[in-house]
Amino acid sequence: GGELRVEVPDTNESKELMKFCRKLTVPLRAAMREQKVLMARENPTRPVVHVFFIAPGCCYVGYSYSNNNSPFYMGIPRLRF
């Protein structure tokens, strides 16, 4: 893969889970690079690995092609004021 995206549901209940995922992302990315699951550098033309947490310790893993995924954080365009 070319990029790792650790994601959570966009709900109020997932706020604590988001903190957990932020702490997990860097060590997970390093481990995936060490195991050659991810490339050493992010590559926008390679597939994106998605890890979607529904609870601490419970996640779904999948991938999407770089030409067929959302460029927005967690797939949701957000307004900035």
C-alpha positions as CSV (number, residue, x, y, z in Angstrom):
1,G,0.0,0.0,0.0
2,G,0.9,3.6,-0.4
3,E,-0.9,5.2,2.5
4,L,-2.5,4.2,5.8
5,R,-5.8,5.7,7.0
6,V,-7.0,4.9,10.5
7,E,-10.6,5.9,10.8
8,V,-13.5,5.7,13.3
9,P,-17.3,6.3,12.9
10,D,-18.2,10.0,12.9
11,T,-20.3,10.0,16.1
12,N,-20.1,11.7,19.5
13,E,-19.5,8.2,21.1
14,S,-16.4,7.8,19.0
15,K,-14.5,10.8,20.3
16,E,-12.5,8.7,22.9
17,L,-11.9,6.1,20.2
18,M,-10.4,8.9,18.0
19,K,-7.8,9.7,20.7
20,F,-6.8,6.0,20.8
21,C,-6.5,5.9,17.0
22,R,-4.3,9.0,16.9
23,K,-1.9,7.3,19.3
24,L,-2.0,4.1,17.4
25,T,-1.5,5.4,13.9
26,V,2.3,6.1,14.0
27,P,3.4,2.8,15.5
28,L,1.0,0.9,13.2
29,R,2.4,2.7,10.2
30,A,5.9,1.8,11.3
31,A,5.1,-1.8,11.8
32,M,3.3,-2.1,8.5
33,R,6.3,-0.6,6.7
34,E,8.6,-3.0,8.5
35,Q,6.5,-5.9,7.4
36,K,6.5,-4.5,3.8
37,V,2.7,-4.0,3.8
38,L,3.2,-0.3,3.3
39,M,5.9,1.3,1.1
40,A,8.7,3.2,2.9
41,R,7.3,6.5,1.6
42,E,3.7,7.4,0.9
43,N,2.9,7.0,-2.7
44,P,-0.3,8.6,-4.1
45,T,-0.6,6.1,-6.9
46,R,-0.6,3.0,-4.7
47,P,-3.7,1.6,-3.0
48,V,-4.7,3.1,0.4
49,V,-5.0,0.7,3.4
50,H,-8.0,1.6,5.6
51,V,-8.2,0.5,9.3
52,F,-11.7,1.3,10.6
53,F,-12.1,1.0,14.3
54,I,-15.5,0.3,15.8
55,A,-14.2,-0.2,19.3
56,P,-10.7,-0.3,20.9
57,G,-9.4,-3.7,19.8
58,C,-12.1,-4.2,17.1
59,C,-11.5,-3.0,13.6
60,Y,-12.1,-3.8,9.9
61,V,-9.2,-3.7,7.5
62,G,-9.6,-2.9,3.8
63,Y,-8.1,-1.1,0.9
64,S,-9.2,1.3,-1.8
65,Y,-7.6,2.3,-5.1
66,S,-6.1,5.7,-5.2
67,N,-8.2,6.7,-8.1
68,N,-11.4,5.6,-6.4
69,N,-11.5,7.0,-2.8
70,S,-12.3,10.3,-1.1
71,P,-9.5,12.8,-0.6
72,F,-11.3,14.2,2.5
73,Y,-10.5,13.2,6.1
74,M,-12.6,10.1,6.9
75,G,-14.3,10.6,3.6
76,I,-16.3,13.6,4.7
77,P,-15.9,17.2,3.3
78,R,-15.9,19.6,6.2
79,L,-16.4,23.4,6.2
80,R,-13.7,25.6,7.7
81,F,-14.5,29.0,9.0
